[in-house]
């Protein structure tokens, strides 16, 4: 099953209007906020909500999945760029970014709504995973790998599992259990708890060992 394209190929003629693109994406977001399901959305309904013709939408996106992928991307913000100085600080920055996204009520509510439905739409879910989630996990794995190289993290720990240990608690509160608090300092507490568990044991011949 092929992933949907993120947007339609550019056509010759009049350039696309960013304002029209934004209006179409905003219309889809409003419909989702009002309770429309992923399966229930249609190009016709989105076009009507945006006040444009159906052909205007199809000139920009080849189908609903491609449009919805860009709708989901519109809820994303650029993640923090790892400083490369301290593995702990980079991990805290990544989790703090997730915490702040969870506090952004509109984004987190919409993501919860859509993510609970997207497993029934595997093509869309796979495209979102490959183009959005995987990019964030790649950045996280790079930080964890650096931690293994610098001796801050044990080399026998599976990085995929370790990535889940860091992000799982924050995702659980932000997406699955929205009634739980996301207090300041939560990122630091998660990072320190996990780093303590995967830190190399002190050598017996080390000073104080």
LOKEBA-888695 format. One record per residue: residue in one letter; x, y, z negated of N, C-alpha, C in turn. Coordinates in Angstrom, 1 decimal. Atoms other than C-alpha are relative to their C-alpha. Layout:
N
+------+--------+--------+--------+--------+--------+--------+--------+--------+--------+
: resn :     nX :     nY :     nZ :    caX :    caY :    caZ :     cX :     cY :     cZ :
+------+--------+--------+--------+--------+--------+--------+--------+--------+--------+
:    a :      X :      Y :      Z :      X :      Y :      Z :      X :      Y :      Z :
...
+------+--------+--------+--------+--------+--------+--------+--------+--------+--------+
This chain:
209
+------+--------+--------+--------+--------+--------+--------+--------+--------+--------+
: resn :     nX :     nY :     nZ :    caX :    caY :    caZ :     cX :     cY :     cZ :
+------+--------+--------+--------+--------+--------+--------+--------+--------+--------+
:    x :    0.8 :   -1.2 :    0.0 :    0.0 :    0.0 :    0.0 :    0.9 :    1.2 :    0.0 :
:    x :   -0.9 :   -1.1 :   -0.1 :    1.6 :    3.2 :    1.1 :   -0.6 :    1.2 :   -0.9 :
:    x :    0.4 :   -1.1 :    0.9 :    1.6 :    6.3 :   -1.2 :   -0.5 :    1.1 :    1.0 :
:    x :    0.5 :   -1.1 :   -0.8 :   -0.4 :    9.3 :    0.1 :    1.0 :    1.0 :    0.2 :
:    x :   -0.9 :   -1.2 :   -0.2 :    1.4 :   12.2 :    1.6 :   -0.4 :    1.1 :   -0.9 :
:    x :    0.3 :   -1.1 :    0.9 :    1.6 :   15.2 :   -0.6 :   -0.8 :    1.1 :    0.7 :
:    x :    0.7 :   -1.0 :   -0.8 :    0.3 :   17.5 :    2.1 :    0.0 :   -0.3 :    1.4 :
:    x :    0.1 :    0.2 :   -1.4 :   -0.7 :   17.6 :    5.7 :    1.2 :    0.5 :    0.7 :
:    x :   -1.1 :   -0.6 :   -0.7 :    2.0 :   18.1 :    8.3 :   -0.3 :    1.4 :    0.5 :
:    x :    0.2 :   -1.4 :   -0.5 :    2.4 :   21.7 :    9.4 :   -0.5 :    0.0 :    1.5 :
:    x :    0.5 :   -0.1 :   -1.4 :    0.4 :   22.5 :   12.5 :    0.4 :    1.3 :    0.6 :
:    x :   -0.3 :   -1.2 :   -0.7 :    1.2 :   25.1 :   15.1 :   -1.2 :    0.9 :   -0.1 :
:    x :    1.0 :   -1.0 :    0.1 :   -0.7 :   28.3 :   15.1 :    0.1 :    0.9 :   -1.2 :
:    x :    0.0 :   -1.0 :    1.1 :   -1.8 :   30.6 :   12.4 :    0.6 :   -0.6 :   -1.3 :
:    x :   -0.6 :    0.6 :    1.2 :    0.3 :   30.1 :    9.2 :   -1.0 :   -0.3 :   -1.1 :
:    x :    0.9 :    0.3 :    1.1 :   -1.3 :   28.6 :    6.1 :    0.0 :    1.2 :   -1.0 :
:    x :    0.1 :   -1.0 :    1.0 :   -2.6 :   31.0 :    3.5 :    0.2 :   -0.6 :   -1.4 :
:    x :   -0.2 :    0.5 :    1.4 :   -1.2 :   30.4 :    0.0 :   -1.3 :    0.2 :   -0.8 :
:    x :    1.1 :   -0.3 :    0.8 :   -4.3 :   32.1 :   -1.4 :   -1.1 :   -1.1 :    0.3 :
:    x :    1.0 :    1.1 :   -0.3 :   -6.6 :   29.5 :    0.4 :    0.4 :   -1.3 :   -0.6 :
:    x :   -0.5 :    1.3 :    0.7 :   -4.4 :   26.6 :   -0.8 :   -0.3 :    0.1 :   -1.5 :
:    x :    0.3 :   -0.1 :    1.4 :   -4.7 :   27.9 :   -4.3 :   -1.5 :   -0.1 :   -0.4 :
:    x :    1.4 :    0.0 :    0.3 :   -8.4 :   28.4 :   -4.1 :   -0.6 :   -1.4 :    0.1 :
:    x :    0.4 :    1.4 :   -0.1 :   -8.9 :   24.8 :   -2.9 :    0.4 :   -0.8 :   -1.2 :
:    x :   -0.5 :    0.7 :    1.1 :   -6.8 :   23.4 :   -5.6 :   -0.7 :    0.4 :   -1.3 :
:    x :    0.7 :   -0.4 :    1.1 :   -8.5 :   25.5 :   -8.2 :   -1.5 :   -0.5 :    0.0 :
:    x :    1.3 :    0.5 :   -0.1 :  -11.9 :   24.4 :   -6.9 :    0.0 :   -1.5 :   -0.5 :
:    x :    0.0 :    1.4 :    0.4 :  -10.9 :   20.7 :   -7.4 :    0.2 :   -0.1 :   -1.6 :
:    x :   -0.3 :    0.0 :    1.5 :   -9.6 :   21.5 :  -11.0 :   -1.3 :    0.4 :   -0.7 :
:    x :    1.3 :   -0.4 :    0.6 :  -13.0 :   23.2 :  -11.8 :   -0.9 :   -1.2 :    0.0 :
:    x :    0.9 :    1.1 :   -0.1 :  -14.9 :   20.2 :  -10.6 :    0.4 :   -1.1 :   -1.0 :
:    x :   -0.4 :    1.0 :    0.9 :  -12.8 :   17.9 :  -12.7 :   -0.3 :    0.4 :   -1.5 :
:    x :    0.3 :   -0.6 :    1.3 :  -13.2 :   20.2 :  -15.7 :   -1.5 :   -0.2 :   -0.4 :
:    x :    1.5 :    0.1 :    0.2 :  -17.0 :   20.1 :  -15.2 :   -0.5 :   -1.4 :   -0.1 :
:    x :    0.4 :    1.4 :    0.2 :  -17.0 :   16.3 :  -15.4 :    0.0 :   -0.9 :    1.2 :
:    x :    0.0 :    0.9 :   -1.2 :  -16.6 :   15.1 :  -11.9 :    1.1 :   -1.1 :   -0.1 :
:    x :   -1.0 :    1.0 :    0.1 :  -14.8 :   11.8 :  -11.6 :    0.9 :    0.0 :    1.2 :
:    x :   -0.9 :    0.1 :   -1.1 :  -11.8 :   11.1 :   -9.4 :   -0.7 :   -0.7 :    1.2 :
:    x :    0.7 :    0.7 :   -1.0 :  -13.9 :    8.7 :   -7.4 :   -1.1 :    0.8 :    0.6 :
:    x :    1.1 :   -0.8 :   -0.4 :  -16.8 :   11.1 :   -7.2 :    0.3 :    1.2 :    0.8 :
:    x :   -0.3 :   -1.2 :   -0.8 :  -14.9 :   14.0 :   -5.7 :    0.1 :   -0.3 :    1.4 :
:    x :    0.0 :    0.2 :   -1.5 :  -15.2 :   14.5 :   -2.0 :    0.6 :    1.3 :    0.6 :
:    x :   -0.5 :   -1.2 :   -0.7 :  -13.5 :   16.8 :    0.5 :   -1.1 :    1.0 :    0.2 :
:    x :    1.1 :   -0.9 :   -0.3 :  -16.9 :   18.2 :    1.3 :   -0.4 :    0.8 :   -1.3 :
:    x :    0.4 :   -0.7 :    1.3 :  -17.7 :   19.0 :   -2.4 :    1.1 :    1.0 :   -0.4 :
:    x :   -1.0 :   -0.9 :    0.4 :  -14.3 :   20.6 :   -3.0 :    0.0 :    1.2 :    0.9 :
:    x :    0.1 :   -1.1 :   -1.0 :  -14.6 :   22.7 :    0.2 :   -1.1 :    0.9 :   -0.4 :
:    x :    1.1 :   -0.8 :    0.4 :  -18.0 :   23.9 :   -0.9 :    0.3 :    0.8 :   -1.2 :
:    x :   -0.3 :   -0.7 :    1.2 :  -16.8 :   24.8 :   -4.3 :    1.0 :    1.1 :    0.2 :
:    x :   -1.1 :   -1.0 :   -0.3 :  -13.8 :   26.7 :   -2.8 :   -0.6 :    1.1 :    0.9 :
:    x :    0.6 :   -0.9 :   -1.0 :  -16.1 :   28.5 :   -0.3 :    0.7 :    0.0 :    1.3 :
:    x :   -0.7 :    0.1 :   -1.3 :  -14.2 :   27.2 :    2.7 :   -0.7 :   -1.1 :    0.8 :
:    x :    0.5 :    1.1 :   -0.8 :  -15.1 :   24.9 :    5.5 :    0.8 :   -1.3 :   -0.2 :
:    x :   -0.7 :    1.2 :    0.2 :  -14.2 :   21.2 :    5.4 :    1.2 :   -0.1 :    0.9 :
:    x :   -1.2 :    0.1 :   -0.9 :  -11.9 :   21.6 :    8.4 :    1.2 :    0.8 :   -0.6 :
:    x :   -1.1 :   -0.8 :    0.6 :   -9.9 :   24.2 :    6.4 :    0.8 :   -0.9 :   -0.9 :
:    x :   -0.6 :    0.9 :    0.9 :   -9.2 :   21.5 :    3.8 :    0.8 :   -1.0 :    0.8 :
:    x :   -0.7 :    1.0 :   -0.8 :   -8.3 :   18.9 :    6.4 :    1.2 :    0.5 :    0.8 :
:    x :   -1.1 :   -0.6 :   -0.7 :   -5.9 :   21.3 :    8.1 :    1.2 :    0.0 :   -1.0 :
:    x :   -1.1 :   -0.1 :    1.0 :   -3.9 :   21.3 :    4.8 :    0.3 :   -1.4 :   -0.6 :
:    x :   -0.2 :    1.3 :    0.6 :   -4.3 :   17.7 :    3.5 :   -0.7 :   -1.0 :    0.9 :
:    x :    0.6 :    1.0 :   -0.9 :   -4.9 :   14.5 :    5.5 :   -1.2 :   -0.7 :   -0.7 :
:    x :    1.1 :    0.7 :    0.6 :   -7.3 :   13.1 :    2.9 :   -0.1 :    0.4 :   -1.5 :
:    x :    0.2 :   -0.4 :    1.4 :   -8.6 :   13.3 :   -0.7 :    1.2 :   -0.3 :   -0.9 :
:    x :   -1.1 :    0.4 :    0.9 :   -5.7 :   11.4 :   -2.3 :    1.2 :    1.0 :    0.1 :
:    x :   -1.1 :   -1.0 :   -0.2 :   -3.1 :   13.8 :   -0.8 :   -0.4 :    1.3 :   -0.7 :
:    x :    0.5 :   -1.3 :    0.7 :   -5.2 :   16.8 :   -2.1 :    0.1 :   -0.2 :   -1.5 :
:    x :    0.0 :    0.2 :    1.4 :   -5.6 :   15.3 :   -5.5 :    1.4 :   -0.1 :   -0.6 :
:    x :   -1.4 :    0.0 :    0.5 :   -1.9 :   14.6 :   -5.8 :    0.6 :    1.4 :   -0.2 :
:    x :   -0.4 :   -1.4 :    0.1 :   -1.2 :   18.3 :   -5.2 :   -0.7 :    0.7 :   -1.2 :
:    x :    0.8 :   -0.5 :    1.1 :   -4.0 :   19.1 :   -7.7 :    0.7 :   -0.4 :   -1.3 :
:    x :   -0.7 :    0.5 :    1.2 :   -2.1 :   17.0 :  -10.3 :    1.3 :    0.7 :   -0.2 :
:    x :   -1.3 :   -0.7 :    0.1 :    1.2 :   18.6 :   -9.4 :   -0.2 :    1.5 :   -0.5 :
:    x :    0.3 :   -1.4 :    0.4 :   -0.4 :   22.0 :  -10.0 :    0.0 :    0.2 :   -1.5 :
:    x :    0.1 :    0.0 :    1.5 :   -0.7 :   21.1 :  -13.7 :    1.4 :   -0.2 :   -0.6 :
:    x :   -1.4 :    0.2 :    0.5 :    3.1 :   20.4 :  -13.9 :    0.8 :    1.3 :    0.0 :
:    x :   -1.0 :   -1.1 :    0.1 :    5.8 :   22.8 :  -14.9 :    1.4 :   -0.6 :    0.1 :
:    x :   -1.3 :    0.5 :   -0.1 :    9.5 :   22.5 :  -14.2 :    0.5 :   -0.4 :   -1.4 :
:    x :   -0.5 :    0.4 :    1.3 :   11.1 :   20.5 :  -17.1 :    1.3 :    0.7 :   -0.3 :
:    x :   -1.3 :   -0.7 :    0.4 :   14.2 :   21.8 :  -19.0 :    1.2 :   -0.7 :    0.7 :
:    x :   -1.3 :    0.4 :   -0.6 :   17.6 :   21.5 :  -17.4 :    0.9 :   -0.4 :   -1.1 :
:    x :   -0.9 :    0.4 :    1.1 :   19.8 :   19.4 :  -19.7 :    1.3 :    0.8 :    0.0 :
:    x :   -1.2 :   -0.9 :    0.1 :   22.7 :   21.5 :  -21.0 :    1.3 :   -0.8 :    0.2 :
:    x :   -1.2 :    0.9 :   -0.1 :   25.1 :   18.5 :  -21.0 :    1.0 :    0.2 :   -1.2 :
:    x :   -0.9 :   -0.2 :    1.1 :   26.6 :   19.7 :  -24.3 :   -0.3 :   -1.0 :   -1.1 :
:    x :    0.4 :    0.9 :    1.1 :   24.7 :   17.7 :  -26.9 :   -1.1 :   -0.9 :    0.5 :
:    x :    1.1 :    1.0 :   -0.3 :   22.7 :   14.5 :  -26.2 :   -1.2 :    0.3 :   -0.8 :
:    x :    1.1 :   -0.2 :    0.9 :   20.6 :   15.2 :  -29.2 :   -0.8 :    1.2 :    0.4 :
:    x :    0.7 :   -1.3 :   -0.4 :   19.8 :   18.8 :  -28.1 :   -0.8 :   -0.2 :    1.3 :
:    x :    0.6 :    0.3 :   -1.3 :   19.0 :   17.6 :  -24.6 :   -1.3 :   -0.8 :   -0.2 :
:    x :    1.2 :    0.8 :    0.3 :   16.6 :   15.0 :  -26.0 :   -1.1 :    0.8 :   -0.7 :
:    x :    1.0 :   -0.9 :    0.7 :   14.9 :   17.5 :  -28.3 :   -0.6 :    0.9 :    1.0 :
:    x :    0.5 :   -0.9 :   -0.9 :   14.5 :   19.9 :  -25.4 :   -1.1 :   -0.7 :    0.9 :
:    x :    0.9 :    0.8 :   -0.8 :   12.8 :   17.2 :  -23.3 :   -1.3 :   -0.3 :   -0.7 :
:    x :    1.2 :    0.3 :    0.8 :   10.4 :   16.2 :  -26.1 :   -0.7 :    1.3 :   -0.4 :
:    x :    0.7 :   -1.3 :    0.3 :    9.7 :   19.8 :  -27.0 :   -0.8 :    0.5 :    1.2 :
:    x :    0.7 :   -0.3 :   -1.2 :    8.7 :   20.4 :  -23.4 :   -1.3 :   -0.8 :    0.1 :
:    x :    1.2 :    0.9 :    0.0 :    6.3 :   17.5 :  -23.7 :   -1.0 :    0.5 :   -1.0 :
:    x :    0.9 :   -0.5 :    1.1 :    4.9 :   18.9 :  -27.0 :   -0.7 :    1.2 :    0.4 :
:    x :    0.6 :   -1.2 :   -0.4 :    4.3 :   22.3 :  -25.5 :   -1.1 :   -0.2 :    1.1 :
:    x :    1.0 :    0.3 :   -1.0 :    2.5 :   20.8 :  -22.5 :   -1.2 :   -0.6 :   -0.7 :
:    x :    1.1 :    0.5 :    0.7 :    0.3 :   18.9 :  -24.9 :   -0.8 :    1.1 :   -0.7 :
:    x :    0.7 :   -1.1 :    0.6 :   -0.6 :   22.2 :  -26.6 :   -0.7 :    0.9 :    1.0 :
:    x :    0.6 :   -0.8 :   -1.1 :   -1.6 :   23.7 :  -23.2 :   -1.4 :   -0.7 :    0.2 :
:    x :    1.3 :    0.7 :    0.1 :   -5.3 :   22.8 :  -23.7 :   -0.6 :   -0.4 :    1.4 :
:    x :    0.6 :    0.3 :   -1.2 :   -6.4 :   23.0 :  -20.1 :    0.7 :   -1.2 :    0.7 :
:    x :   -0.8 :    1.1 :   -0.6 :   -3.6 :   20.9 :  -18.7 :   -0.1 :   -1.3 :   -0.6 :
:    x :    0.0 :    1.2 :    0.7 :   -3.6 :   18.3 :  -21.4 :   -1.4 :   -0.7 :    0.1 :
:    x :    1.3 :    0.5 :   -0.1 :   -7.4 :   17.9 :  -21.2 :   -0.3 :   -0.6 :    1.4 :
:    x :    0.2 :    0.5 :   -1.3 :   -7.4 :   17.5 :  -17.5 :    0.8 :   -1.2 :    0.3 :
:    x :   -0.8 :    1.2 :   -0.2 :   -4.5 :   15.1 :  -17.5 :   -0.6 :   -1.2 :   -0.7 :
:    x :    0.7 :    1.1 :    0.7 :   -6.3 :   13.0 :  -20.1 :   -1.1 :   -0.6 :    0.8 :
:    x :    1.2 :    0.3 :   -0.8 :   -9.4 :   13.0 :  -18.0 :    0.4 :   -0.8 :    1.2 :
:    x :   -0.3 :    0.6 :   -1.2 :   -7.7 :   12.1 :  -14.8 :    0.8 :   -1.3 :   -0.2 :
:    x :   -0.9 :    1.2 :    0.2 :   -5.1 :    9.6 :  -16.1 :   -0.9 :   -1.2 :   -0.5 :
:    x :    0.9 :    1.2 :    0.4 :   -7.9 :    7.5 :  -17.8 :   -0.7 :   -0.6 :    1.2 :
:    x :    0.7 :    0.5 :   -1.2 :   -9.5 :    7.2 :  -14.3 :    0.9 :   -0.5 :    1.1 :
:    x :   -0.8 :    0.2 :   -1.1 :   -6.5 :    6.9 :  -12.1 :    0.5 :   -1.5 :    0.2 :
:    x :   -0.4 :    1.4 :   -0.2 :   -5.7 :    3.2 :  -12.8 :   -1.0 :   -0.7 :    0.9 :
:    x :    0.9 :    0.5 :   -0.9 :   -8.8 :    2.5 :  -10.8 :    0.3 :    0.4 :    1.5 :
:    x :   -0.4 :   -0.5 :   -1.3 :   -7.2 :    4.4 :   -7.9 :    1.5 :   -0.2 :    0.1 :
:    x :   -1.4 :    0.4 :    0.1 :   -3.9 :    2.6 :   -7.6 :    0.9 :    0.8 :    0.9 :
:    x :   -0.9 :   -0.7 :   -1.0 :   -2.6 :    4.4 :   -4.5 :    0.3 :    1.4 :   -0.5 :
:    x :   -0.3 :   -1.3 :    0.6 :   -3.0 :    7.8 :   -6.2 :    0.9 :   -0.1 :   -1.2 :
:    x :   -0.8 :    0.1 :    1.3 :   -1.6 :    6.6 :   -9.5 :    1.5 :   -0.3 :    0.4 :
:    x :   -1.4 :    0.3 :   -0.4 :    1.5 :    5.1 :   -7.7 :    0.7 :    1.2 :    0.5 :
:    x :   -0.6 :   -1.2 :   -0.6 :    2.1 :    8.3 :   -5.8 :    0.3 :    1.0 :   -1.1 :
:    x :   -0.2 :   -0.9 :    1.1 :    1.8 :   10.4 :   -9.0 :    1.2 :   -0.5 :   -0.8 :
:    x :   -1.1 :    0.6 :    0.8 :    4.1 :    8.0 :  -10.8 :    1.4 :    0.2 :    0.7 :
:    x :   -1.2 :    0.0 :   -0.8 :    6.7 :    8.0 :   -8.0 :    0.5 :    1.5 :    0.2 :
:    x :   -0.4 :   -1.4 :   -0.3 :    6.7 :   11.8 :   -7.4 :    0.1 :    0.9 :   -1.2 :
:    x :   -0.1 :   -0.9 :    1.1 :    6.2 :   13.3 :  -10.8 :    0.6 :   -0.7 :   -1.2 :
:    x :   -0.5 :    0.7 :    1.2 :    6.7 :   10.8 :  -13.7 :    1.4 :   -0.5 :    0.2 :
:    x :   -1.3 :    0.6 :   -0.2 :    9.7 :    9.1 :  -12.2 :    1.1 :    1.0 :    0.0 :
:    x :   -1.0 :   -1.1 :    0.0 :   11.6 :   12.4 :  -11.7 :    0.3 :    0.4 :   -1.5 :
:    x :   -0.3 :   -0.3 :    1.4 :   11.2 :   13.1 :  -15.4 :    0.7 :   -1.1 :   -0.7 :
:    x :   -0.6 :    1.1 :    0.6 :   12.2 :    9.6 :  -16.4 :    1.5 :   -0.1 :    0.5 :
:    x :   -1.4 :    0.1 :   -0.5 :   15.3 :    9.8 :  -14.2 :    0.9 :    1.0 :   -0.8 :
:    x :   -0.8 :   -1.0 :    0.8 :   16.4 :   13.0 :  -16.0 :    0.2 :   -0.5 :   -1.4 :
:    x :   -0.2 :    0.6 :    1.4 :   15.8 :   11.3 :  -19.4 :    1.0 :   -1.1 :    0.0 :
:    x :   -0.9 :    1.1 :    0.0 :   17.7 :    8.2 :  -18.4 :    1.5 :    0.5 :    0.2 :
:    x :   -1.4 :   -0.6 :   -0.2 :   20.7 :   10.4 :  -17.3 :    0.5 :    0.5 :   -1.3 :
:    x :   -0.4 :   -0.5 :    1.3 :   20.8 :   12.0 :  -20.8 :    0.4 :   -1.2 :   -0.9 :
:    x :   -0.3 :    1.2 :    0.9 :   20.6 :    8.5 :  -22.5 :    1.3 :   -0.7 :    0.5 :
:    x :   -1.2 :    0.7 :   -0.5 :   23.3 :    7.1 :  -20.2 :    1.2 :    0.8 :   -0.5 :
:    x :   -1.1 :   -0.8 :    0.5 :   25.5 :   10.0 :  -21.2 :    0.3 :   -0.2 :   -1.4 :
:    x :   -0.1 :    0.3 :    1.4 :   24.8 :    9.2 :  -24.8 :    0.8 :   -1.3 :   -0.2 :
:    x :   -0.7 :    1.3 :    0.1 :   26.1 :    5.7 :  -24.2 :    1.5 :    0.2 :    0.3 :
:    x :   -1.4 :   -0.2 :   -0.4 :   29.2 :    7.0 :  -22.5 :    0.8 :    0.8 :   -1.0 :
:    x :   -0.7 :   -0.8 :    1.0 :   30.0 :    9.4 :  -25.3 :    0.0 :   -0.7 :   -1.4 :
:    x :    0.0 :    0.8 :    1.3 :   29.4 :    6.7 :  -28.0 :   -1.0 :    0.4 :   -1.0 :
:    x :    1.1 :   -0.5 :    0.9 :   26.3 :    8.4 :  -29.5 :   -1.1 :   -1.1 :    0.0 :
:    x :    1.0 :    1.0 :   -0.1 :   24.1 :    5.5 :  -28.4 :    0.6 :   -1.4 :    0.3 :
:    x :   -0.6 :    1.3 :   -0.3 :   24.8 :    1.8 :  -28.4 :   -0.2 :   -0.4 :    1.4 :
:    x :    0.0 :    0.4 :   -1.5 :   25.6 :    0.3 :  -25.0 :   -0.8 :   -1.2 :    0.2 :
:    x :    0.8 :    1.2 :   -0.2 :   23.6 :   -2.8 :  -25.6 :   -1.5 :    0.3 :    0.0 :
:    x :    1.4 :   -0.4 :    0.1 :   20.3 :   -0.9 :  -25.7 :   -0.5 :    0.2 :    1.5 :
:    x :    0.6 :   -0.2 :   -1.3 :   18.1 :   -1.1 :  -22.6 :   -0.6 :    1.4 :    0.2 :
:    x :    0.4 :   -1.4 :   -0.2 :   17.6 :    2.4 :  -21.2 :   -1.5 :    0.2 :    0.2 :
:    x :    1.4 :   -0.2 :   -0.2 :   14.1 :    1.9 :  -20.0 :   -0.8 :   -0.1 :   -1.3 :
:    x :    0.7 :    0.2 :    1.3 :   13.0 :    0.6 :  -23.4 :    0.3 :    1.3 :   -0.9 :
:    x :   -0.4 :   -1.2 :    0.8 :   14.9 :    3.5 :  -25.1 :   -0.8 :    1.2 :    0.4 :
:    x :    0.8 :   -1.2 :   -0.5 :   13.1 :    6.1 :  -22.9 :   -1.4 :   -0.1 :   -0.5 :
:    x :    1.3 :    0.2 :    0.6 :    9.8 :    4.6 :  -24.0 :   -0.1 :    0.4 :   -1.5 :
:    x :    0.0 :   -0.2 :    1.4 :   10.8 :    4.8 :  -27.6 :    0.1 :    1.5 :   -0.3 :
:    x :   -0.1 :   -1.4 :    0.2 :   11.6 :    8.5 :  -27.3 :   -1.3 :    0.7 :    0.4 :
:    x :    1.2 :   -0.7 :   -0.5 :    8.6 :    9.6 :  -25.2 :   -1.3 :   -0.5 :   -0.5 :
:    x :    1.2 :    0.6 :    0.4 :    6.0 :    7.2 :  -26.5 :   -0.8 :    0.7 :   -1.1 :
:    x :    0.8 :   -0.7 :    1.1 :    5.1 :    8.9 :  -29.8 :   -0.6 :    1.4 :    0.5 :
:    x :    0.5 :   -1.3 :   -0.4 :    4.8 :   12.3 :  -28.1 :   -1.2 :   -0.1 :    1.0 :
:    x :    1.1 :    0.2 :   -1.0 :    2.7 :   11.0 :  -25.2 :   -1.3 :   -0.6 :   -0.7 :
:    x :    1.1 :    0.5 :    0.8 :    0.5 :    9.1 :  -27.7 :   -0.8 :    1.1 :   -0.6 :
:    x :    0.7 :   -1.1 :    0.6 :   -0.4 :   12.3 :  -29.5 :   -0.6 :    0.9 :    1.0 :
:    x :    0.4 :   -1.0 :   -0.9 :   -0.6 :   14.5 :  -26.5 :   -1.1 :   -0.5 :    1.0 :
:    x :    0.9 :    0.5 :   -1.1 :   -2.6 :   12.2 :  -24.1 :   -1.0 :   -0.9 :   -0.6 :
:    x :    0.9 :    1.0 :    0.5 :   -4.1 :    9.3 :  -26.0 :   -0.8 :    0.4 :   -1.3 :
:    x :    0.6 :   -0.4 :    1.3 :   -4.9 :   10.8 :  -29.4 :    0.1 :    1.5 :   -0.2 :
:    x :   -0.1 :   -1.4 :   -0.1 :   -5.6 :   14.4 :  -28.7 :   -0.4 :    0.7 :   -1.4 :
:    x :    0.4 :   -0.6 :    1.3 :   -7.0 :   14.9 :  -32.3 :    1.2 :    0.1 :   -0.9 :
:    x :   -1.1 :   -0.1 :    0.9 :   -3.6 :   14.4 :  -33.8 :    0.8 :    1.3 :    0.3 :
:    x :   -0.7 :   -1.2 :   -0.1 :   -1.4 :   17.4 :  -34.5 :    1.3 :   -0.1 :    0.8 :
:    x :   -1.3 :    0.0 :   -0.6 :    1.6 :   18.4 :  -32.5 :    0.8 :    1.1 :   -0.7 :
:    x :   -0.7 :   -1.1 :    0.8 :    3.5 :   20.4 :  -35.2 :    1.4 :    0.3 :    0.5 :
:    x :   -1.4 :   -0.3 :   -0.3 :    6.7 :   22.3 :  -34.7 :    0.9 :   -0.9 :   -0.7 :
:    x :   -1.0 :    0.9 :    0.6 :    9.7 :   20.1 :  -35.4 :   -0.3 :   -1.4 :    0.3 :
:    x :    0.3 :    1.4 :   -0.4 :    8.0 :   17.0 :  -34.1 :    1.0 :   -0.6 :    0.9 :
:    x :   -1.0 :    0.5 :   -0.9 :   10.5 :   16.7 :  -31.3 :    1.2 :   -0.4 :   -0.7 :
:    x :   -1.2 :    0.3 :    0.8 :   13.4 :   16.8 :  -33.7 :   -0.2 :   -1.2 :   -0.8 :
:    x :    0.2 :    1.2 :    0.9 :   11.9 :   14.2 :  -36.0 :    0.0 :   -1.2 :    0.8 :
:    x :    0.1 :    1.2 :   -0.8 :   11.2 :   11.8 :  -33.2 :    1.5 :   -0.4 :    0.5 :
:    x :   -1.3 :    0.2 :   -0.5 :   14.7 :   12.2 :  -31.7 :    0.9 :   -0.5 :   -1.1 :
:    x :   -0.9 :    0.4 :    1.1 :   16.5 :   11.9 :  -35.0 :   -0.3 :   -1.4 :   -0.5 :
:    x :    0.4 :    1.3 :    0.4 :   14.5 :    8.8 :  -36.0 :    0.5 :   -1.1 :    0.9 :
:    x :   -0.4 :    1.0 :   -1.0 :   15.2 :    7.0 :  -32.8 :    1.6 :   -0.1 :    0.1 :
:    x :   -1.5 :    0.0 :   -0.1 :   18.9 :    8.1 :  -32.5 :    0.6 :   -0.7 :   -1.2 :
:    x :   -0.6 :    0.7 :    1.2 :   19.5 :    6.9 :  -36.1 :   -0.1 :   -1.5 :    0.2 :
:    x :    0.2 :    1.5 :   -0.2 :   18.2 :    3.4 :  -35.1 :    0.9 :   -0.5 :    1.1 :
:    x :   -0.8 :    0.6 :   -1.1 :   20.3 :    3.1 :  -31.9 :    1.5 :    0.5 :    0.0 :
:    x :   -1.3 :   -0.5 :    0.2 :   23.5 :    4.8 :  -33.2 :    1.0 :   -1.3 :   -0.2 :
:    x :   -1.0 :    1.1 :    0.3 :   26.6 :    2.5 :  -33.1 :    0.3 :   -0.2 :   -1.5 :
:    x :   -0.4 :    0.2 :    1.4 :   27.4 :    0.9 :  -36.4 :    1.4 :    0.4 :   -0.2 :
:    x :   -1.4 :   -0.5 :    0.2 :   30.5 :    2.4 :  -38.0 :    1.0 :   -1.2 :   -0.1 :
:    x :   -1.0 :    1.1 :    0.0 :   33.6 :    0.3 :  -37.5 :    0.5 :   -0.3 :   -1.4 :
:    x :   -0.5 :    0.4 :    1.4 :   34.9 :   -1.6 :  -40.5 :    1.3 :    0.6 :   -0.3 :
:    x :   -1.3 :   -0.5 :    0.2 :   38.4 :   -0.2 :  -40.0 :    0.0 :    1.6 :    0.0 :
:    x :    0.1 :   -1.5 :    0.0 :   37.1 :    3.4 :  -39.7 :    0.2 :    0.6 :   -1.4 :
:    x :   -0.1 :   -0.7 :    1.3 :   37.8 :    5.9 :  -42.5 :   -1.3 :    0.0 :   -0.7 :
:    x :    1.3 :    0.0 :    0.7 :   35.2 :    5.4 :  -45.1 :   -0.8 :   -1.2 :    0.3 :
:    x :    0.7 :    1.2 :   -0.4 :   34.1 :    2.1 :  -43.5 :    0.2 :   -1.1 :   -0.9 :
+------+--------+--------+--------+--------+--------+--------+--------+--------+--------+
